[in-house]
């Protein structure tokens, strides 16, 4: 698929078919996240893929939006866990006053979602969930944080037209004004 088409079809899917995601496809999606770039090549992430229905249902109960119903429908939930960054990444972040780990997690999430769309899977990123409960369910250490949850599966959602600001509203040439 052409990249331009891929970014047009990728959307947040909240309805999934009752069909398991093949292990090969799940591994392709996780590999896309693993290969994503990061500040100072810190790779400050761990991906926890949850394909067990009981485990996934417990996580769905922790979602704030829509009561977690679509989380329960999705055959897979991926938790993006932020790891402690390397010294150089921490130093650069302190110097620039930027949280590079959060930026890196966003890039990894985008790679995961775009790879999924490319192979016919739907995704939705969730930021609204009870992190403490999800960490307990997934046995994630207390000193780590979950940046995002991503649902993954065969979408049964309707393809929607993207509503975005006009190009000239978000692109400036040579200066901000």
C-alpha positions as CSV (number, residue, x, y, z in Angstrom):
1,X,0.0,0.0,0.0
2,X,1.2,3.5,-0.8
3,X,2.1,5.5,2.4
4,X,-0.3,8.3,1.4
5,X,-3.2,5.8,1.3
6,X,-2.1,4.2,4.5
7,X,-2.2,7.4,6.5
8,X,-5.6,8.1,5.0
9,X,-7.1,4.8,6.1
10,X,-5.6,4.6,9.6
11,X,-8.3,5.5,12.1
12,X,-9.3,4.8,15.7
13,X,-11.4,1.7,15.5
14,X,-13.8,0.9,18.3
15,X,-15.7,-2.1,16.8
16,X,-13.9,-5.4,16.1
17,X,-14.9,-8.7,14.5
18,X,-14.7,-11.7,16.8
19,X,-11.6,-13.1,15.0
20,X,-8.2,-13.8,16.5
21,X,-5.2,-11.9,15.2
22,X,-2.7,-14.4,13.7
23,X,0.6,-14.6,15.7
24,X,2.6,-13.6,12.6
25,X,0.6,-10.4,12.2
26,X,0.8,-9.6,15.9
27,X,4.6,-10.1,15.7
28,X,4.8,-7.8,12.7
29,X,3.0,-5.0,14.5
30,X,5.2,-5.4,17.6
31,X,8.3,-5.5,15.5
32,X,7.3,-2.1,13.9
33,X,7.2,-0.6,17.3
34,X,10.5,-2.2,18.3
35,X,12.2,-0.7,15.2
36,X,10.8,2.8,15.7
37,X,13.3,5.6,16.3
38,X,14.0,7.0,19.8
39,X,16.0,9.9,21.2
40,X,19.6,8.8,21.7
41,X,18.5,5.3,20.5
42,X,17.3,4.8,24.1
43,X,14.5,2.4,23.1
44,X,12.9,3.1,26.5
45,X,9.9,0.8,26.0
46,X,8.5,-2.7,26.6
47,X,5.3,-3.8,24.8
48,X,3.0,-6.2,26.7
49,X,0.7,-7.9,24.2
50,X,-2.4,-9.3,25.9
51,X,-4.3,-11.9,23.8
52,X,-5.8,-13.9,26.7
53,X,-9.6,-13.1,26.8
54,X,-9.9,-13.1,30.6
55,X,-6.8,-10.9,31.0
56,X,-8.1,-8.5,28.3
57,X,-11.6,-8.3,30.0
58,X,-9.9,-7.3,33.3
59,X,-8.0,-4.6,31.4
60,X,-11.3,-3.5,29.7
61,X,-12.8,-2.9,33.1
62,X,-10.1,-0.4,33.8
63,X,-10.8,1.7,30.7
64,X,-12.7,5.0,31.4
65,X,-14.1,5.8,28.0
66,X,-17.1,4.0,26.6
67,X,-17.0,1.6,29.6
68,X,-14.2,-0.4,28.0
69,X,-16.7,-2.2,25.7
70,X,-14.6,-2.0,22.6
71,X,-11.5,-2.9,24.6
72,X,-13.2,-6.2,25.5
73,X,-14.1,-6.7,21.8
74,X,-10.6,-6.3,20.6
75,X,-8.7,-9.6,20.3
76,X,-5.5,-8.0,21.5
77,X,-4.5,-5.1,23.8
78,X,-1.0,-3.8,23.8
79,X,0.4,-1.9,26.8
80,X,3.2,0.4,25.9
81,X,5.4,0.5,29.1
82,X,7.9,3.4,29.5
83,X,11.2,2.1,30.8
84,X,13.8,4.2,32.6
85,X,15.7,6.0,29.8
86,X,19.5,5.8,29.3
87,X,21.7,8.4,30.9
88,X,22.2,10.4,27.7
89,X,18.5,10.5,27.0
90,X,17.8,11.7,30.6
91,X,20.6,14.3,30.3
92,X,19.3,15.6,27.0
93,X,15.7,15.7,28.3
94,X,16.8,17.7,31.4
95,X,18.9,20.0,29.3
96,X,16.1,20.7,26.8
97,X,13.2,20.3,29.4
98,X,11.5,17.8,27.1
99,X,10.1,14.4,28.0
100,X,11.8,12.4,25.2
101,X,10.4,9.1,26.5
102,X,6.8,10.3,25.9
103,X,7.8,11.4,22.4
104,X,9.5,8.1,21.8
105,X,6.4,6.2,23.0
106,X,4.2,8.3,20.6
107,X,6.5,7.4,17.7
108,X,6.4,3.7,18.6
109,X,2.6,3.8,18.9
110,X,2.4,5.4,15.5
111,X,4.6,2.7,14.0
112,X,2.4,0.0,15.6
113,X,-0.8,1.5,14.4
114,X,0.4,2.2,10.8
115,X,1.8,-1.3,10.5
116,X,-1.5,-2.7,11.7
117,X,-3.4,-0.7,9.1
118,X,-1.0,-1.8,6.4
119,X,-1.8,-5.5,7.1
120,X,-5.6,-5.1,7.4
121,X,-5.9,-4.6,11.2
122,X,-7.6,-1.8,13.2
123,X,-6.3,-0.1,16.3
124,X,-7.3,2.5,18.8
125,X,-5.0,4.2,21.3
126,X,-6.3,4.7,24.8
127,X,-4.9,7.1,27.3
128,X,-7.9,7.0,29.7
129,X,-7.6,4.0,32.0
130,X,-6.8,3.2,35.6
131,X,-3.1,2.8,35.3
132,X,-2.5,1.4,38.8
133,X,-5.0,-1.4,38.2
134,X,-3.7,-2.3,34.7
135,X,-0.1,-2.4,36.1
136,X,-1.3,-4.8,38.8
137,X,-3.1,-7.0,36.3
138,X,0.0,-7.1,34.0
139,X,2.5,-7.4,36.8
140,X,4.3,-4.2,35.7
141,X,6.7,-2.8,38.3
142,X,5.5,0.2,40.3
143,X,8.4,2.3,39.1
144,X,7.3,2.0,35.4
145,X,4.4,3.8,33.8
146,X,2.0,2.7,31.0
147,X,2.1,5.4,28.3
148,X,-0.8,4.0,26.3
149,X,-2.9,1.0,25.6
150,X,-3.6,0.1,22.0
151,X,-6.5,-2.2,21.0
152,X,-5.8,-4.4,18.0
153,X,-8.0,-6.6,15.8
154,X,-10.0,-6.9,12.6
155,X,-12.0,-3.8,12.4
156,X,-15.8,-3.9,12.0
157,X,-15.9,-0.1,12.2
158,X,-17.0,2.1,9.4
159,X,-14.2,3.9,7.5
160,X,-14.6,7.5,8.3
161,X,-13.5,10.6,6.3
162,X,-10.7,12.3,8.1
163,X,-11.5,15.8,9.5
164,X,-8.4,17.8,9.8
165,X,-7.4,21.4,9.8
166,X,-6.6,22.8,6.4
167,X,-3.0,22.5,5.2
168,X,-2.3,26.2,5.4
169,X,-3.6,26.3,9.0
170,X,-0.9,24.0,10.2
171,X,2.0,24.6,7.8
172,X,4.2,27.7,7.9
173,X,7.1,28.5,5.5
174,X,10.4,29.9,6.8
175,X,8.8,31.6,9.8
176,X,5.9,31.1,12.2
177,X,3.8,34.2,11.3
